Amino acid sequence: MSKSKSIKKKAAQGKAMPAAPSKPKKSASAKKPVSKPAPKKKVKPASAKKPLPKAKPAPRKSVKKTAAKPANAKVATKKPLPKPVVKKSTAQSAPAKPSPAKAAPPVAKPLPAPAKVLKPAETAPKTAPQPVAVVEAAPLAVKAPSLPLPAPGPTKSGALFYDSHMHTPLCKHAWGEPEEYAQQAVKAGLKGIIFTCHCPMPDGFWPSVRMSETEFDTYVAIVQRAANAFKGKLDIRLGIESEYYPGCEEYIAKLHQRADFHYILGAVHWQAKEYLNKYETGTIENFRRTYFDHLAKSAESGLYDCLAHPDLVKNYHPDSWCFAIVKNTVSTVLDRIAATGVAMELNSSGLNKSYSEMNPGLEMLRMMADRKIPVVLGSDSHRPVRVGEHFVTALNHLTEAGYEKVSHFLNRQRIDLNISEVLASLKKAADHNA
């Protein structure tokens, strides 16, 4: 009975599954012209099509075995606004151990030589065939299992903190495999890292900078692969940089239920062609005000744990950026965000952008501190060497802005740490691993 229930649930959740049976019907109608001249050839197409329906039950059996979800780590602070979506995913997340167990052995071979950097162009043809097979075999709603949460406090090396923003080659503009990012994190004196690659989006929204729908399972698998490889050395978690675009809220809410995410980072990207076409009207300042309004709406949607690079729009015509012009707008927006309890990111990669300043800048950071908005650090690494980059500078910025604590997320719950302790841990662990 448990097997049949599992299959019914999957059938209800999977959207793309009904398309599979339609193809065999077309092949059946093609039997008539083939049967007269060559009856032997009639059997070959029929036998070639039969394995497709037989392939579906196999992955469903892997979901049958379940394991209890590991206990949560001790959390310093819980998020004020619990999300119903999260509770559902936690209750339904019966991790399937067979699938990652099969995935781990074949991947163990390339781990000794992670120095090979794969370009996005090279990665796409290698990874594309795998997810296609997975999509046809099982619903994408199947959730990946999670490793047990690490013990609170520093590791033996003194590592205490996480880098909570980095990517994989699946986004088509990042280089290096997850294991390479992990190796750099160990050198940087970090306790863990959270991968937050760009999420798939509906209707072909800005496809050149994100994973496709068929690559979602591959993303979950390669993060789990790295987590297994670095178990006991570095804590590696699954997150996602989840786009906010007005009108896509329903799609995003369902996306967040497709895996056991530890961290969901919301992002408004003004650079998207679709965003520019719709909102780039009027003056430059009005466009920036629209961006900040959408930043507040993303927090008010209840979909995200934290908001990425919150003043990213200063890179839109950077020569004309003047914070004083939009300061009143930002003040109102920060009031709205503070009311939601959602955290905001201090993104160190801003130093590498056209407007060379962390996101956000120091003045906006002070305004966030005045409203007691929690802050999470992220390197936004698109290549391994940048994991944990500029973190000491970022932590000093937080102190200068008036912060005493910095945060990260595990199991979608916020954990606050003293900045002074994090700074000491980075130096101690980096020296230990040197």
Helices and strands as residue ranges (DSSP letters): H 2-13, H 19-29, H 31-35, H 39-49, H 51-55, H 57-64, H 84-92, H 98-107, H 120-127, H 129-137, E 162-163, G 169-171, H 178-187, E 192-195, G 202-204, G 207-209, G 213-215, H 216-229, E 235-243, H 249-255, E 263-267, H 273-279, H 284-300, E 306-307, G 312-315, G 318-320, H 323-340, E 343-347, G 348-352, H 362-370, E 375-378, G 384-386, H 391-401, E 405-410, E 413-418, H 419-433
